[in-house]
């Protein structure tokens, strides 16, 4: 018993509890996904009993994702909003991060605090607030894709700012100062010296925004103009209250697969760009930084 206690309390040994906690967390997170994916290939209509293997809920039969215009339309709507959010939010968030990081005045701290409000605001409050704004103030912006895209950009921009600002703080201002000492203008220093070093943070931000936008439910539901602009989470919620089929599992599995594929492709393209630039290594540590 004493040897077991010494083995558990040894501070110089392998961090066993940390390893065990990590394994339990991974199993807890991944197993439900694997179960949902498994039933998307079910041959029967059950979502709780295994009934063989089939791709009928993906395509080829009535009620599958490919044959159901509502399910396929929700997937297209989610992808449309996610791409709009990435294209608009990443440059805006990077510019905001550069501004609040390089800003030197008494108001800088207040500006940084205000920029974090979307992050700490409950999403239900954000959804209701945006609904009231578009219904009473910005009445010229229609509900549906325009309002939903603005909503996604609003709550996603803070994540980009935090990621890029962390990278800026680790880089420091010396790179820009050195470039300007060599004759570059402030804009050239940002574009030619600073921006290449921000690429890992920008890629991580784009992946984060894409995943958050694909997963959003509250804002998308409040700002939808009807079933034609329902996103995947809204569609799954609406159909799950009736008589759901494994087509919902297939829709969720496709959403997960598309998100993972886009993340892997973005990372692979960045790796190719790094190798062409003469950099070595996998770049995983740089991306995580």
Secondary structure, DSSP 8 states (H G I E B T S, - for coil): -HHHHHHHH-TTS--HHHHHHHHHHHHHHHHHHHHHHHHHT-SSS-SSS------TTTTTSTTSTTT-HHHHHHHHHHHHHHHHHHHHHHHHHHHHHHHHHH--STHHHHHHHHHTHHHHS-HHHHHHHHHHHHHHT-TTS-TTHHHHHHHHHHHHHHHHHHHHHHHHHHH-SHHHHHHHHTT--HHHIIIIIIHHHHHHHHHHHHHHHHHHHHH--HHHHHT--SGGG--HHHHHHHHHTS---HHHHHHHHHHHHHHHHHHHHHHHHHHHHHHHTT--S--HHHHH-
